[in-house]
Amino acid sequence: MEKATQHQTATKSYEWKLTTFERQGNLFVEWSTNAPFRAQKDKIEVYEKGWPSNPDSNSKAWTWADAKNSPWNTGLTYGADWYCARIAQSAPDGPYVYVEQIITK
């Protein structure tokens, strides 16, 4: 078996951003990325009592993480201890995993 003599590597980094804020008493979530693609089946989820072990369960509100939906009025009253996250499926069509997470204060 021959050994590889020349390795070549290409690296590219992307930023994924999640922001929460209050507007007219409601919790809004805003997201963005500079990636030229979406995470696989990504969603924005809001949980009330901590991070569930299955990110695709027990949310109080959720929406698909399509850029045209951002910022999103969750319809929930703004306050402390809302657990907000972007989640996406691990490939290929695997379980959902957390991408970004915020707890409101």
C-alpha positions as CSV (number, residue, x, y, z in Angstrom):
1,M,0.0,0.0,0.0
2,E,1.4,3.4,-1.0
3,K,1.6,6.2,1.5
4,A,0.0,9.6,0.5
5,T,2.8,12.1,0.0
6,Q,0.8,15.3,-0.5
7,H,-2.2,16.3,1.5
8,Q,-4.3,19.2,0.4
9,T,-7.0,20.8,2.6
10,A,-9.6,23.4,2.0
11,T,-11.4,25.1,4.9
12,K,-14.3,27.5,5.0
13,S,-16.0,28.9,8.0
14,Y,-19.6,30.2,8.3
15,E,-21.4,32.1,11.0
16,W,-24.8,31.2,12.3
17,K,-26.5,33.9,14.5
18,L,-29.5,33.7,16.8
19,T,-30.9,36.7,18.6
20,T,-33.8,37.2,21.0
21,F,-35.5,40.5,21.8
22,E,-38.8,42.1,23.1
23,R,-41.1,44.0,20.8
24,Q,-44.6,45.1,22.0
25,G,-44.4,42.7,25.0
26,N,-43.7,39.6,22.8
27,L,-40.7,37.4,22.4
28,F,-39.1,37.8,18.9
29,V,-36.4,35.6,17.6
30,E,-34.1,36.6,14.7
31,W,-31.6,34.5,12.9
32,S,-29.1,34.7,10.0
33,T,-26.1,33.0,8.5
34,N,-23.5,33.9,5.9
35,A,-23.6,30.3,4.6
36,P,-24.8,29.9,1.0
37,F,-27.0,26.9,2.2
38,R,-29.4,26.0,4.9
39,A,-28.8,23.6,7.7
40,Q,-30.7,20.4,7.0
41,K,-34.4,20.9,7.9
42,D,-33.5,23.6,10.4
43,K,-36.1,25.1,12.8
44,I,-36.3,27.7,15.4
45,E,-37.8,26.3,18.7
46,V,-38.8,28.0,21.9
47,Y,-39.0,25.8,25.1
48,E,-40.4,26.7,28.5
49,K,-38.6,24.5,31.0
50,G,-35.1,23.7,29.9
51,W,-33.5,21.9,27.0
52,P,-35.3,18.7,26.1
53,S,-33.0,15.7,25.3
54,N,-34.9,15.5,22.0
55,P,-34.6,19.0,20.5
56,D,-37.6,18.3,18.2
57,S,-40.1,17.9,21.2
58,N,-41.9,19.9,23.9
59,S,-41.6,23.3,22.3
60,K,-44.1,26.1,23.1
61,A,-43.6,27.6,19.6
62,W,-41.6,26.8,16.5
63,T,-41.1,27.8,12.9
64,W,-38.9,26.7,10.0
65,A,-35.7,28.7,9.9
66,D,-36.3,30.2,6.5
67,A,-34.7,33.7,6.2
68,K,-38.1,35.1,5.0
69,N,-39.6,34.3,8.5
70,S,-36.9,36.3,10.4
71,P,-37.5,38.1,12.7
72,W,-40.3,35.9,14.0
73,N,-43.0,36.9,16.5
74,T,-43.4,33.8,18.6
75,G,-46.7,35.1,20.1
76,L,-45.2,34.4,23.5
77,T,-45.0,37.0,26.2
78,Y,-41.4,38.2,26.6
79,G,-39.6,37.4,29.8
80,A,-36.8,35.5,31.5
81,D,-36.2,31.8,31.0
82,W,-37.4,31.1,27.5
83,Y,-35.1,28.5,26.0
84,C,-34.6,29.4,22.3
85,A,-32.7,27.4,19.8
86,R,-32.0,26.7,16.2
87,I,-32.0,22.9,15.6
88,A,-31.2,20.9,12.5
89,Q,-31.1,17.3,11.5
90,S,-27.8,15.5,11.6
91,A,-27.1,13.9,8.3
92,P,-28.5,11.8,6.7
93,D,-32.0,12.5,8.1
94,G,-30.8,11.7,11.6
95,P,-32.1,13.1,14.8
96,Y,-32.3,16.8,15.5
97,V,-29.4,18.5,17.3
98,Y,-28.9,21.9,18.7
99,V,-27.1,24.5,16.6
100,E,-27.4,27.7,18.7
101,Q,-29.0,28.1,22.1
102,I,-30.1,31.2,24.1
103,I,-31.9,31.5,27.5
104,T,-33.7,34.9,27.8
105,K,-32.9,37.1,30.8
